[in-house]
């Protein structure tokens, strides 16, 4: 595994627009079933279950059984780690661009 494997998995999972919508919906609702989520999207329940499995594999979603239902909820830690990585990369580029600008102006 690489140093960024968790970030890699998160970015790959979030590359799909339906999965991003699921993350948004779960963020708004706190938790929900696949059936409830499917009702808010233009895809089947089976498709939602497959997308949730990818999100769960990336660590973005957790699930638990409540009676006969499986409920899904967001895990914020992987999103926060990815945001920190992106912020770090942006700061690196800002420093590089500032150095280029200083050289060009001198």
C-alpha positions as CSV (number, residue, x, y, z in Angstrom):
1,X,0.0,0.0,0.0
2,X,1.2,3.5,-0.7
3,X,1.3,6.3,1.7
4,X,-1.8,7.8,0.0
5,X,-3.8,4.6,-0.4
6,X,-6.7,5.8,1.8
7,X,-6.8,9.1,-0.2
8,X,-6.6,7.1,-3.4
9,X,-9.6,5.0,-2.4
10,X,-11.7,8.0,-1.4
11,X,-11.0,9.9,-4.6
12,X,-11.8,6.9,-6.7
13,X,-15.0,6.3,-4.8
14,X,-16.0,10.0,-5.1
15,X,-15.2,10.1,-8.9
16,X,-18.7,8.8,-9.6
17,X,-21.5,11.5,-9.5
18,X,-24.1,9.0,-8.0
19,X,-21.7,8.2,-5.1
20,X,-21.2,11.9,-4.5
21,X,-25.0,12.4,-4.4
22,X,-25.2,9.5,-1.9
23,X,-22.5,11.1,0.3
24,X,-24.5,14.4,0.1
25,X,-27.8,12.7,1.0
26,X,-26.3,10.8,3.9
27,X,-24.6,14.0,5.1
28,X,-28.0,15.7,5.1
29,X,-30.0,12.9,6.7
30,X,-27.4,11.4,9.1
31,X,-28.3,7.9,8.1
32,X,-30.7,6.1,5.8
33,X,-31.6,2.8,4.2
34,X,-30.7,2.0,0.6
35,X,-34.4,2.1,-0.2
36,X,-34.8,5.6,1.2
37,X,-31.7,6.7,-0.7
38,X,-32.9,5.1,-4.0
39,X,-36.2,7.1,-3.7
40,X,-34.2,10.3,-3.9
41,X,-32.1,9.2,-6.9
42,X,-32.8,8.3,-10.6
43,X,-31.3,4.8,-10.1
44,X,-32.5,1.5,-8.8
45,X,-32.2,0.3,-5.2
46,X,-29.8,-2.4,-6.4
47,X,-27.6,0.3,-8.0
48,X,-27.6,2.2,-4.8
49,X,-26.6,-0.9,-2.8
50,X,-23.6,-1.4,-5.2
51,X,-22.6,2.3,-4.9
52,X,-22.9,2.1,-1.1
53,X,-20.6,-1.0,-1.1
54,X,-17.9,1.0,-3.0
55,X,-18.3,3.9,-0.5
56,X,-18.1,1.4,2.4
57,X,-15.0,-0.2,0.8
58,X,-13.3,3.2,0.7
59,X,-14.2,3.8,4.4
60,X,-16.6,6.6,3.6
61,X,-19.8,4.9,4.8
62,X,-20.5,2.5,7.6
63,X,-23.5,0.2,7.8
64,X,-25.4,-1.6,10.6
65,X,-28.4,-3.8,10.9
66,X,-31.5,-2.4,12.7
67,X,-34.1,-5.1,12.7
68,X,-34.7,-6.1,9.1
69,X,-33.1,-2.9,7.7
70,X,-29.5,-2.1,6.9
71,X,-28.8,1.6,7.7
72,X,-26.0,3.5,6.2
73,X,-24.1,6.6,7.7
74,X,-21.2,8.7,6.7
75,X,-17.8,8.3,8.2
76,X,-16.2,11.7,8.3
77,X,-12.6,10.7,9.0
78,X,-11.7,9.6,5.5
79,X,-13.2,12.8,4.1
80,X,-11.2,14.9,6.6
81,X,-8.0,13.0,5.8
82,X,-8.5,13.6,2.0
83,X,-9.3,17.3,2.6
84,X,-6.0,17.6,4.6
85,X,-4.1,15.9,1.8
86,X,-5.7,18.2,-0.8
87,X,-5.0,21.3,1.3
88,X,-1.4,20.2,1.7
89,X,-1.0,19.8,-2.1
90,X,-2.6,23.2,-2.7
91,X,-0.2,24.9,-0.2
92,X,2.7,23.2,-2.0
93,X,1.6,24.6,-5.4
94,X,1.0,28.0,-3.9
95,X,4.6,28.1,-2.6
96,X,5.9,26.9,-6.0
97,X,3.8,29.5,-7.9
98,X,4.9,32.3,-5.5
99,X,8.6,31.3,-6.1
100,X,8.1,31.4,-9.9
101,X,6.4,34.8,-9.6
102,X,9.3,36.2,-7.5
103,X,11.8,34.9,-10.1
104,X,9.8,36.4,-12.9
105,X,9.5,39.8,-11.2
106,X,13.2,40.1,-10.3
